[in-house]
């Protein structure tokens, strides 16, 4: 796989206090299998869908115990340069660019509205080996209470073009890289409890949305929204038993017309 253009979502991982519990849950819900934990890199453990790298799980860093959430990483040709742009546009660098063996260089950051994300400069590990197939990443959305801050920040850092969805009941934009749509941005409404921080919601592909929801809830996951049919697929949003939010989507089951999108000048 070629190195992805700057700003392309290229990898996802999550910290779990109960790593074995997370492996069991996602193994059942998404069909993942797992590599041996890499003790050299803090027991970082890759997940595979049909033998292809799909994501990773890792124990929490000191002081982060009990805080589980998926982190989406954006491709960078120069992590140090991206970190500088993050600061220049009002974001915070939470972890300075750090070399991870020969795999690449990582950085953790936060946008001005509080959304945490990662930056990945690829070495031997280029990112997702499977996308838009069962068990693989397919889509993500920035969930923020201050959309104007995210809309100013992400396109400035990653050169996204913005388009807004014509919808009376929600404030939703998409971010494009060239002619490719790579990310959504949703305003969090009062339906989100105040204790839920802004975050990036990651979507994983499943063969049957309702079946994945049934498996997840049986194993202690919580259904937050859906299942719902859309022009993009049938999806549902869940929290896993350790509190990490994510969505599942069957992209083969679509319903309705694609929404109209307007360029943002």
Secondary structure as a PSIPRED ss2 file (coil, helix, strand):
# PSIPRED VFORMAT (PSIPRED V4.0)

   1 X C   1.000  0.000  0.000
   2 X C   1.000  0.000  0.000
   3 X C   1.000  0.000  0.000
   4 X C   1.000  0.000  0.000
   5 X C   1.000  0.000  0.000
   6 X C   1.000  0.000  0.000
   7 X C   1.000  0.000  0.000
   8 X C   1.000  0.000  0.000
   9 X E   0.000  0.000  1.000
  10 X E   0.000  0.000  1.000
  11 X E   0.000  0.000  1.000
  12 X E   0.000  0.000  1.000
  13 X E   0.000  0.000  1.000
  14 X E   0.000  0.000  1.000
  15 X E   0.000  0.000  1.000
  16 X C   1.000  0.000  0.000
  17 X C   1.000  0.000  0.000
  18 X C   1.000  0.000  0.000
  19 X H   0.000  1.000  0.000
  20 X H   0.000  1.000  0.000
  21 X H   0.000  1.000  0.000
  22 X H   0.000  1.000  0.000
  23 X H   0.000  1.000  0.000
  24 X H   0.000  1.000  0.000
  25 X H   0.000  1.000  0.000
  26 X H   0.000  1.000  0.000
  27 X H   0.000  1.000  0.000
  28 X H   0.000  1.000  0.000
  29 X H   0.000  1.000  0.000
  30 X H   0.000  1.000  0.000
  31 X C   1.000  0.000  0.000
  32 X C   1.000  0.000  0.000
  33 X E   0.000  0.000  1.000
  34 X E   0.000  0.000  1.000
  35 X C   1.000  0.000  0.000
  36 X C   1.000  0.000  0.000
  37 X C   1.000  0.000  0.000
  38 X E   0.000  0.000  1.000
  39 X H   0.000  1.000  0.000
  40 X H   0.000  1.000  0.000
  41 X H   0.000  1.000  0.000
  42 X C   1.000  0.000  0.000
  43 X C   1.000  0.000  0.000
  44 X E   0.000  0.000  1.000
  45 X E   0.000  0.000  1.000
  46 X E   0.000  0.000  1.000
  47 X E   0.000  0.000  1.000
  48 X E   0.000  0.000  1.000
  49 X E   0.000  0.000  1.000
  50 X C   1.000  0.000  0.000
  51 X C   1.000  0.000  0.000
  52 X E   0.000  0.000  1.000
  53 X E   0.000  0.000  1.000
  54 X E   0.000  0.000  1.000
  55 X E   0.000  0.000  1.000
  56 X E   0.000  0.000  1.000
  57 X E   0.000  0.000  1.000
  58 X E   0.000  0.000  1.000
  59 X C   1.000  0.000  0.000
  60 X C   1.000  0.000  0.000
  61 X C   1.000  0.000  0.000
  62 X C   1.000  0.000  0.000
  63 X C   1.000  0.000  0.000
  64 X C   1.000  0.000  0.000
  65 X C   1.000  0.000  0.000
  66 X C   1.000  0.000  0.000
  67 X C   1.000  0.000  0.000
  68 X C   1.000  0.000  0.000
  69 X C   1.000  0.000  0.000
  70 X E   0.000  0.000  1.000
  71 X E   0.000  0.000  1.000
  72 X E   0.000  0.000  1.000
  73 X E   0.000  0.000  1.000
  74 X E   0.000  0.000  1.000
  75 X E   0.000  0.000  1.000
  76 X C   1.000  0.000  0.000
  77 X C   1.000  0.000  0.000
  78 X C   1.000  0.000  0.000
  79 X H   0.000  1.000  0.000
  80 X H   0.000  1.000  0.000
  81 X H   0.000  1.000  0.000
  82 X H   0.000  1.000  0.000
  83 X H   0.000  1.000  0.000
  84 X H   0.000  1.000  0.000
  85 X H   0.000  1.000  0.000
  86 X H   0.000  1.000  0.000
  87 X H   0.000  1.000  0.000
  88 X H   0.000  1.000  0.000
  89 X C   1.000  0.000  0.000
  90 X C   1.000  0.000  0.000
  91 X C   1.000  0.000  0.000
  92 X E   0.000  0.000  1.000
  93 X E   0.000  0.000  1.000
  94 X E   0.000  0.000  1.000
  95 X E   0.000  0.000  1.000
  96 X E   0.000  0.000  1.000
  97 X E   0.000  0.000  1.000
  98 X E   0.000  0.000  1.000
  99 X E   0.000  0.000  1.000
 100 X E   0.000  0.000  1.000
 101 X C   1.000  0.000  0.000
 102 X C   1.000  0.000  0.000
 103 X C   1.000  0.000  0.000
 104 X E   0.000  0.000  1.000
 105 X E   0.000  0.000  1.000
 106 X E   0.000  0.000  1.000
 107 X E   0.000  0.000  1.000
 108 X E   0.000  0.000  1.000
 109 X E   0.000  0.000  1.000
 110 X E   0.000  0.000  1.000
 111 X C   1.000  0.000  0.000
 112 X C   1.000  0.000  0.000
 113 X C   1.000  0.000  0.000
 114 X C   1.000  0.000  0.000
 115 X C   1.000  0.000  0.000
 116 X E   0.000  0.000  1.000
 117 X E   0.000  0.000  1.000
 118 X E   0.000  0.000  1.000
 119 X E   0.000  0.000  1.000
 120 X E   0.000  0.000  1.000
 121 X E   0.000  0.000  1.000
 122 X E   0.000  0.000  1.000
 123 X C   1.000  0.000  0.000
 124 X C   1.000  0.000  0.000
 125 X C   1.000  0.000  0.000
 126 X C   1.000  0.000  0.000
 127 X C   1.000  0.000  0.000
 128 X C   1.000  0.000  0.000
 129 X C   1.000  0.000  0.000
 130 X C   1.000  0.000  0.000
 131 X E   0.000  0.000  1.000
 132 X C   1.000  0.000  0.000
 133 X C   1.000  0.000  0.000
 134 X C   1.000  0.000  0.000
 135 X C   1.000  0.000  0.000
 136 X C   1.000  0.000  0.000
 137 X E   0.000  0.000  1.000
 138 X E   0.000  0.000  1.000
 139 X E   0.000  0.000  1.000
 140 X E   0.000  0.000  1.000
 141 X E   0.000  0.000  1.000
 142 X E   0.000  0.000  1.000
 143 X E   0.000  0.000  1.000
 144 X E   0.000  0.000  1.000
 145 X C   1.000  0.000  0.000
 146 X C   1.000  0.000  0.000
 147 X H   0.000  1.000  0.000
 148 X H   0.000  1.000  0.000
 149 X H   0.000  1.000  0.000
 150 X H   0.000  1.000  0.000
 151 X H   0.000  1.000  0.000
 152 X H   0.000  1.000  0.000
 153 X H   0.000  1.000  0.000
 154 X H   0.000  1.000  0.000
 155 X H   0.000  1.000  0.000
 156 X H   0.000  1.000  0.000
 157 X H   0.000  1.000  0.000
 158 X H   0.000  1.000  0.000
 159 X C   1.000  0.000  0.000
 160 X C   1.000  0.000  0.000
 161 X E   0.000  0.000  1.000
 162 X E   0.000  0.000  1.000
 163 X E   0.000  0.000  1.000
 164 X E   0.000  0.000  1.000
 165 X E   0.000  0.000  1.000
 166 X C   1.000  0.000  0.000
 167 X C   1.000  0.000  0.000
 168 X C   1.000  0.000  0.000
 169 X C   1.000  0.000  0.000
 170 X C   1.000  0.000  0.000
 171 X C   1.000  0.000  0.000
 172 X E   0.000  0.000  1.000
 173 X E   0.000  0.000  1.000
 174 X E   0.000  0.000  1.000
 175 X E   0.000  0.000  1.000
 176 X E   0.000  0.000  1.000
 177 X E   0.000  0.000  1.000
 178 X C   1.000  0.000  0.000
 179 X C   1.000  0.000  0.000
 180 X E   0.000  0.000  1.000
 181 X E   0.000  0.000  1.000
 182 X E   0.000  0.000  1.000
 183 X E   0.000  0.000  1.000
 184 X E   0.000  0.000  1.000
 185 X E   0.000  0.000  1.000
 186 X E   0.000  0.000  1.000
 187 X E   0.000  0.000  1.000
 188 X C   1.000  0.000  0.000
 189 X C   1.000  0.000  0.000
 190 X C   1.000  0.000  0.000
 191 X C   1.000  0.000  0.000
 192 X C   1.000  0.000  0.000
 193 X C   1.000  0.000  0.000
 194 X C   1.000  0.000  0.000
 195 X C   1.000  0.000  0.000
 196 X C   1.000  0.000  0.000
 197 X C   1.000  0.000  0.000
 198 X C   1.000  0.000  0.000
 199 X E   0.000  0.000  1.000
 200 X E   0.000  0.000  1.000
 201 X E   0.000  0.000  1.000
 202 X E   0.000  0.000  1.000
 203 X E   0.000  0.000  1.000
 204 X E   0.000  0.000  1.000
 205 X E   0.000  0.000  1.000
 206 X C   1.000  0.000  0.000
 207 X C   1.000  0.000  0.000
 208 X C   1.000  0.000  0.000
 209 X H   0.000  1.000  0.000
 210 X H   0.000  1.000  0.000
 211 X H   0.000  1.000  0.000
 212 X H   0.000  1.000  0.000
 213 X H   0.000  1.000  0.000
 214 X H   0.000  1.000  0.000
 215 X H   0.000  1.000  0.000
 216 X H   0.000  1.000  0.000
 217 X H   0.000  1.000  0.000
 218 X H   0.000  1.000  0.000
 219 X C   1.000  0.000  0.000
 220 X C   1.000  0.000  0.000
 221 X C   1.000  0.000  0.000
 222 X E   0.000  0.000  1.000
 223 X E   0.000  0.000  1.000
 224 X E   0.000  0.000  1.000
 225 X E   0.000  0.000  1.000
 226 X E   0.000  0.000  1.000
 227 X E   0.000  0.000  1.000
 228 X E   0.000  0.000  1.000
 229 X E   0.000  0.000  1.000
 230 X E   0.000  0.000  1.000
 231 X C   1.000  0.000  0.000
 232 X C   1.000  0.000  0.000
 233 X E   0.000  0.000  1.000
 234 X E   0.000  0.000  1.000
 235 X E   0.000  0.000  1.000
 236 X E   0.000  0.000  1.000
 237 X E   0.000  0.000  1.000
 238 X E   0.000  0.000  1.000
 239 X E   0.000  0.000  1.000
 240 X C   1.000  0.000  0.000
 241 X C   1.000  0.000  0.000
 242 X C   1.000  0.000  0.000
 243 X C   1.000  0.000  0.000
 244 X C   1.000  0.000  0.000
 245 X E   0.000  0.000  1.000
 246 X E   0.000  0.000  1.000
 247 X E   0.000  0.000  1.000
 248 X E   0.000  0.000  1.000
 249 X E   0.000  0.000  1.000
 250 X E   0.000  0.000  1.000
 251 X C   1.000  0.000  0.000
 252 X C   1.000  0.000  0.000
 253 X C   1.000  0.000  0.000
 254 X C   1.000  0.000  0.000
 255 X C   1.000  0.000  0.000
 256 X C   1.000  0.000  0.000
 257 X C   1.000  0.000  0.000
 258 X C   1.000  0.000  0.000
 259 X C   1.000  0.000  0.000
 260 X C   1.000  0.000  0.000
 261 X E   0.000  0.000  1.000
 262 X E   0.000  0.000  1.000
 263 X E   0.000  0.000  1.000
 264 X C   1.000  0.000  0.000
 265 X C   1.000  0.000  0.000
